């Protein structure tokens, strides 16, 4: 079984370094252009899925065309609550933001949002269903989602969520061999179109 986890292409929020989870943004012009310059080869006979968010839907269509696919809302990015669509520079002096960053940042809940722990639980429930399907998949989702899946599959590597994240439009290829998951040693390489 082969499962490709692909991060959506770049958005205006990525470019401006804003927290963006629940906001349903499209790809930016630069993000669309970057994806259109590349070609991606999915696993054979795979099923397709996205988080259902516009940026993931657009990425799938650019990379593989208008294919039948499933939207899996549990694979959406973290809900940053009141911090959504704001930058560190905008938030750093606020007490609510400082409280969120203090102590166990993964367990802390941003006002009107969800914690990293809450997100991980919903993501891993969806992952279990996908991984037990016995089918090949191409899933276009979000950086935090991919990081949570990889950190749960490979805990002995000791990487945190930021070390597992790939650039917008990149991803990881996972393969299950003899009941064990392996991954490519580098994010999926999309071939440049000449």
C-alpha positions as CSV (number, residue, x, y, z in Angstrom):
1,X,0.0,0.0,0.0
2,X,1.2,3.5,-0.9
3,X,-0.2,6.7,0.5
4,X,1.0,10.1,-0.7
5,X,0.4,13.0,1.7
6,X,0.6,16.3,-0.1
7,X,0.5,19.7,1.4
8,X,-1.7,22.2,-0.5
9,X,0.0,24.9,-2.6
10,X,0.9,28.3,-1.3
11,X,-1.8,30.8,-0.1
12,X,-1.8,34.5,0.7
13,X,-1.7,33.5,4.4
14,X,1.5,31.4,3.8
15,X,3.1,34.3,2.1
16,X,2.2,36.7,4.9
17,X,3.1,34.2,7.7
18,X,-0.4,34.2,9.1
19,X,-2.0,31.5,11.3
20,X,-4.5,29.9,8.9
21,X,-6.5,26.8,9.7
22,X,-10.3,27.2,9.4
23,X,-10.2,30.1,6.9
24,X,-11.1,28.7,3.5
25,X,-8.5,30.4,1.3
26,X,-7.8,29.7,-2.3
27,X,-4.3,29.3,-3.6
28,X,-2.4,32.5,-4.3
29,X,-1.4,33.4,-7.8
30,X,2.2,32.5,-6.9
31,X,1.0,29.2,-5.4
32,X,-1.0,28.3,-8.5
33,X,1.9,29.2,-10.8
34,X,4.3,27.1,-8.8
35,X,2.1,24.0,-9.0
36,X,1.4,24.5,-12.7
37,X,5.1,24.3,-13.4
38,X,5.3,20.8,-12.0
39,X,4.1,17.3,-12.7
40,X,3.2,14.8,-10.1
41,X,2.7,11.0,-10.6
42,X,0.3,9.5,-8.1
43,X,0.4,5.9,-6.9
44,X,-1.2,3.4,-9.3
45,X,-4.9,2.7,-8.9
46,X,-5.2,5.1,-6.0
47,X,-8.1,6.8,-4.4
48,X,-8.0,10.6,-4.0
49,X,-9.0,12.7,-1.0
50,X,-8.7,16.2,0.2
51,X,-9.5,18.0,3.5
52,X,-12.3,19.7,1.6
53,X,-10.8,23.1,1.9
54,X,-10.5,25.2,-1.2
55,X,-6.7,25.3,-1.2
56,X,-6.5,21.5,-1.0
57,X,-9.2,21.1,-3.7
58,X,-7.4,23.5,-6.1
59,X,-4.1,21.7,-5.5
60,X,-5.5,18.3,-6.3
61,X,-7.1,19.7,-9.5
62,X,-3.8,21.3,-10.7
63,X,-1.7,18.3,-9.9
64,X,-3.9,15.5,-11.3
65,X,-6.9,17.1,-12.9
66,X,-10.6,16.8,-12.2
67,X,-10.7,13.4,-10.6
68,X,-13.4,11.8,-8.4
69,X,-12.3,12.2,-4.8
70,X,-13.5,12.2,-1.2
71,X,-13.5,15.2,1.1
72,X,-12.4,14.2,4.6
73,X,-13.1,17.2,7.0
74,X,-11.2,15.6,9.8
75,X,-8.0,16.2,7.8
76,X,-8.3,20.0,8.1
77,X,-5.6,22.1,9.6
78,X,-5.8,23.2,13.3
79,X,-8.4,25.8,14.2
80,X,-6.4,28.7,15.5
81,X,-9.5,30.4,16.9
82,X,-9.0,34.1,17.7
83,X,-5.5,33.9,16.3
84,X,-6.7,32.9,12.9
85,X,-5.4,35.1,10.0
86,X,-3.0,37.0,12.3
87,X,0.7,37.0,12.4
88,X,3.1,36.6,15.3
89,X,4.0,40.3,15.1
90,X,0.3,41.2,15.5
91,X,-0.2,38.8,18.4
92,X,3.0,38.7,20.3
93,X,2.1,41.5,22.8
94,X,-1.3,40.1,23.7
95,X,-1.8,38.2,27.0
96,X,-4.0,35.5,25.4
97,X,-1.3,34.7,22.8
98,X,1.5,34.6,25.4
99,X,-0.6,32.3,27.5
100,X,-1.2,30.0,24.5
101,X,2.6,29.8,23.9
102,X,3.5,29.2,27.5
103,X,3.8,25.8,29.1
104,X,2.5,22.9,27.1
105,X,1.8,24.6,23.7
106,X,0.4,21.4,22.3
107,X,-2.2,21.1,25.0
108,X,-3.1,24.8,25.3
109,X,-6.2,25.9,23.4
110,X,-6.2,29.2,21.6
111,X,-9.4,31.2,22.5
112,X,-12.3,29.8,20.4
113,X,-10.0,27.3,18.7
114,X,-8.6,23.8,19.3
115,X,-5.4,22.5,20.8
116,X,-2.7,20.6,19.0
117,X,-3.8,17.5,21.0
118,X,-7.4,17.9,19.9
119,X,-6.4,18.3,16.3
120,X,-4.1,15.2,16.5
121,X,-6.9,13.1,17.9
122,X,-9.3,13.9,15.0
123,X,-6.5,13.5,12.4
124,X,-5.4,10.2,13.7
125,X,-8.9,8.8,13.7
126,X,-9.3,9.7,10.0
127,X,-5.8,8.3,9.3
128,X,-6.7,4.9,10.9
129,X,-9.6,4.6,8.6
130,X,-7.5,5.4,5.5
131,X,-4.6,3.2,6.6
132,X,-6.8,0.2,7.2
133,X,-8.5,0.5,3.8
134,X,-5.7,-1.5,2.1
135,X,-5.8,0.9,-0.9
136,X,-3.4,3.3,-2.4
137,X,-4.2,7.0,-1.8
138,X,-3.2,10.5,-2.8
139,X,-4.3,12.9,-0.1
140,X,-4.0,16.6,-0.4
141,X,-4.2,18.2,3.1
142,X,-2.3,20.6,5.3
143,X,1.2,20.9,6.9
144,X,0.0,20.3,10.5
145,X,-2.0,17.3,9.5
146,X,0.9,15.7,7.7
147,X,3.2,16.4,10.6
148,X,0.8,14.7,13.1
149,X,0.5,11.6,10.9
150,X,4.2,11.2,10.4
151,X,5.1,12.0,14.1
152,X,2.6,9.3,15.2
153,X,4.0,6.7,12.7
154,X,7.7,7.4,13.4
155,X,7.9,8.5,17.1
156,X,11.4,7.0,17.5
157,X,12.8,9.7,15.2
158,X,12.0,12.4,17.8
159,X,11.0,15.0,15.2
160,X,8.5,17.7,16.2
161,X,5.7,18.9,13.9
162,X,7.8,21.6,12.3
163,X,10.5,19.2,11.4
164,X,8.0,16.9,9.6
165,X,6.3,19.8,7.7
166,X,7.1,20.1,4.0
167,X,6.9,23.2,1.8
168,X,3.6,24.1,0.2
169,X,3.0,21.7,-2.7
170,X,5.4,19.1,-1.3
171,X,4.8,16.0,0.5
172,X,5.8,12.5,1.7
173,X,5.3,9.1,0.1
174,X,4.4,6.4,2.7
175,X,4.6,2.7,2.0
176,X,3.4,-0.2,4.1
177,X,5.6,-3.2,3.7
178,X,5.2,-6.3,5.9
179,X,2.9,-4.4,8.2
180,X,5.5,-1.6,8.8
181,X,5.3,1.9,7.4
182,X,8.3,3.5,5.7
183,X,8.6,6.9,4.0
184,X,10.7,8.4,1.3
185,X,13.9,9.9,2.6
186,X,12.8,13.3,1.2
187,X,9.6,15.0,0.3
188,X,7.9,13.9,-2.9
189,X,9.9,15.2,-5.8
190,X,7.7,16.7,-8.5
191,X,9.4,16.7,-11.8
192,X,9.8,20.1,-13.5
193,X,8.0,20.4,-16.8
194,X,10.4,21.5,-19.5
